[in-house]
Amino acid sequence: MIANLALAAFMVVLTVTVHFFGLLGLVWFLREHGHRLHPHERWAGQGLSILFVVLGLMAFHTVEIWAYACILLAIGALADFEAALYFSTTSFTTLGYGDVVLDHRWRLFGAIEGANGLLLFGWSTAFLFSITGRLRALEHDWLESPAASPKRERRT
């Protein structure tokens, strides 16, 4: 039981670390290269920025799910990689169909994977919401600037 919890704790630390550095990488990339998309001027730039973030988030979650699947296979909790990946995906996303189950020795590990996935998806959602809100604020600032519409009269 202690080994089970230690392995689960290790996986939580690993996946949170992957997620943290992945999000930092996305922020860095958007700061360094996002201006080339002109997200404050064009809807296509905003769309490409959001698409880039969503695909990045999917990549992070894929790495995290595959890490759990590899551990499940390595510890012998499931017989083949397809079953391990399927179980890991349904557990991490908290769908948990129940058609593939872990032996009673590893049930807690699977439950912790589900809790970890729930938190990481929540973090991803908050990040995506934040990026989308920031892009909308840039668009609003651009539309409201005097330079954007010189003919518009100001109301007092």
VEXDREN-2710 file (C-alpha; in Angstrom, 1 decimal):
% VEXDREN-2710
k/r/px/py/pz
1/MET/0.0/0.0/0.0
2/ILE/2.8/2.4/0.8
3/ALA/4.6/1.7/-2.5
4/ASN/1.3/2.2/-4.3
5/LEU/0.8/5.7/-2.6
6/ALA/4.5/6.6/-3.2
7/LEU/4.2/5.7/-6.9
8/ALA/1.0/7.7/-7.2
9/ALA/2.6/10.7/-5.5
10/PHE/5.5/10.4/-7.8
11/MET/3.2/10.4/-10.8
12/VAL/1.3/13.5/-9.5
13/VAL/4.5/15.4/-9.0
14/LEU/5.7/14.3/-12.5
15/THR/2.5/15.3/-14.3
16/VAL/2.1/18.6/-12.5
17/THR/5.7/19.4/-13.3
18/VAL/5.1/18.5/-17.0
19/HIS/2.0/20.7/-17.0
20/PHE/3.7/23.6/-15.2
21/PHE/6.6/23.8/-17.6
22/GLY/4.3/23.2/-20.6
23/LEU/2.2/26.2/-19.6
24/LEU/5.3/28.3/-19.1
25/GLY/6.5/27.2/-22.5
26/LEU/3.1/28.3/-24.1
27/VAL/3.3/31.7/-22.3
28/TRP/6.9/32.2/-23.4
29/PHE/6.1/31.3/-27.0
30/LEU/3.1/33.6/-27.1
31/ARG/5.1/36.4/-25.7
32/GLU/8.0/35.9/-28.0
33/HIS/6.3/35.0/-31.2
34/GLY/2.6/35.8/-30.7
35/HIS/2.9/39.3/-32.0
36/ARG/3.6/37.9/-35.5
37/LEU/0.0/36.6/-35.6
38/HIS/-1.3/40.1/-34.9
39/PRO/-3.9/38.8/-32.5
40/HIS/-5.0/42.3/-31.5
41/GLU/-5.7/43.2/-35.1
42/ARG/-7.1/40.2/-36.8
43/TRP/-9.6/37.5/-35.9
44/ALA/-7.5/34.9/-37.7
45/GLY/-4.5/35.8/-35.4
46/GLN/-6.7/35.3/-32.4
47/GLY/-8.0/32.0/-33.8
48/LEU/-4.5/30.8/-34.5
49/SER/-3.3/31.8/-31.0
50/ILE/-6.2/29.9/-29.4
51/LEU/-5.6/26.9/-31.7
52/PHE/-2.0/26.9/-30.7
53/VAL/-2.8/26.9/-27.0
54/VAL/-5.5/24.2/-27.3
55/LEU/-3.2/21.9/-29.3
56/GLY/-0.4/22.6/-26.7
57/LEU/-2.7/21.7/-23.9
58/MET/-3.7/18.5/-25.7
59/ALA/-0.1/17.6/-26.2
60/PHE/0.6/18.0/-22.4
61/HIS/-2.4/15.9/-21.5
62/THR/-1.3/13.3/-24.0
63/VAL/2.2/13.1/-22.4
64/GLU/0.7/12.8/-19.0
65/ILE/-1.8/10.1/-19.9
66/TRP/0.9/8.1/-21.7
67/ALA/3.2/8.4/-18.7
68/TYR/0.5/6.9/-16.5
69/ALA/-0.1/4.1/-19.1
70/CYS/3.6/3.3/-19.2
71/ILE/3.7/3.0/-15.4
72/LEU/0.6/0.8/-15.4
73/LEU/2.3/-1.4/-17.9
74/ALA/5.7/-1.4/-16.1
75/ILE/4.1/-2.4/-12.7
76/GLY/2.1/-5.2/-14.4
77/ALA/-1.2/-3.7/-13.5
78/LEU/-2.5/-4.3/-17.0
79/ALA/-1.4/-6.9/-19.5
80/ASP/-0.8/-4.8/-22.7
81/PHE/-0.2/-1.2/-23.7
82/GLU/-3.5/-0.7/-25.5
83/ALA/-5.4/-1.6/-22.3
84/ALA/-3.1/0.5/-20.2
85/LEU/-3.5/3.5/-22.5
86/TYR/-7.3/3.0/-22.6
87/PHE/-7.6/2.7/-18.9
88/SER/-5.3/5.7/-18.3
89/THR/-7.2/7.8/-20.8
90/THR/-10.6/7.0/-19.2
91/SER/-9.3/7.4/-15.7
92/PHE/-7.3/10.7/-16.3
93/THR/-10.4/12.2/-18.0
94/THR/-12.6/10.9/-15.2
95/LEU/-14.9/9.1/-17.6
96/GLY/-14.1/5.7/-16.0
97/TYR/-16.2/3.4/-18.2
98/GLY/-15.4/0.4/-16.0
99/ASP/-14.9/-2.1/-18.8
100/VAL/-11.1/-2.2/-17.9
101/VAL/-10.4/-2.3/-14.2
102/LEU/-7.3/-2.5/-12.1
103/ASP/-6.6/-5.3/-9.6
104/HIS/-7.5/-4.3/-6.0
105/ARG/-3.8/-3.7/-5.3
106/TRP/-3.8/-0.8/-7.8
107/ARG/-7.3/0.7/-7.4
108/LEU/-6.0/3.6/-5.3
109/PHE/-3.4/4.4/-7.9
110/GLY/-6.1/4.6/-10.6
111/ALA/-8.3/6.8/-8.3
112/ILE/-5.4/9.2/-7.7
113/GLU/-4.8/9.3/-11.5
114/GLY/-8.5/10.4/-11.9
115/ALA/-8.1/13.1/-9.2
116/ASN/-4.9/14.3/-10.8
117/GLY/-6.4/14.5/-14.3
118/LEU/-9.4/16.4/-13.0
119/LEU/-7.2/19.0/-11.4
120/LEU/-4.9/19.3/-14.5
121/PHE/-7.9/19.6/-16.8
122/GLY/-9.2/22.4/-14.5
123/TRP/-5.9/24.1/-14.7
124/SER/-5.9/23.8/-18.5
125/THR/-9.4/25.3/-18.6
126/ALA/-8.4/28.2/-16.4
127/PHE/-5.4/28.8/-18.6
128/LEU/-7.3/28.7/-21.8
129/PHE/-10.0/31.0/-20.4
130/SER/-7.3/33.4/-19.3
131/ILE/-5.6/33.5/-22.7
132/THR/-8.9/33.9/-24.5
133/GLY/-9.9/36.7/-22.1
134/ARG/-6.6/38.4/-22.7
135/LEU/-7.0/38.2/-26.5
136/ARG/-10.5/39.7/-26.2
137/ALA/-9.1/42.5/-24.1
138/LEU/-6.5/43.2/-26.7
139/GLU/-9.2/43.3/-29.4
140/HIS/-11.3/45.6/-27.2
141/ASP/-8.4/48.0/-26.6
142/TRP/-7.6/48.0/-30.3
143/LEU/-11.2/48.8/-31.3
144/GLU/-11.6/51.5/-28.6
145/SER/-8.3/53.3/-29.4
146/PRO/-8.6/56.7/-31.1
147/ALA/-6.1/55.6/-33.7
148/ALA/-8.4/52.7/-34.7
149/SER/-11.3/55.0/-35.6
150/PRO/-10.3/58.6/-36.1
151/LYS/-13.7/59.6/-37.4
152/ARG/-15.5/58.5/-34.3
153/GLU/-16.7/61.2/-31.9
154/ARG/-16.0/60.8/-28.2
155/ARG/-18.9/61.0/-25.8
156/THR/-18.5/62.8/-22.6
END
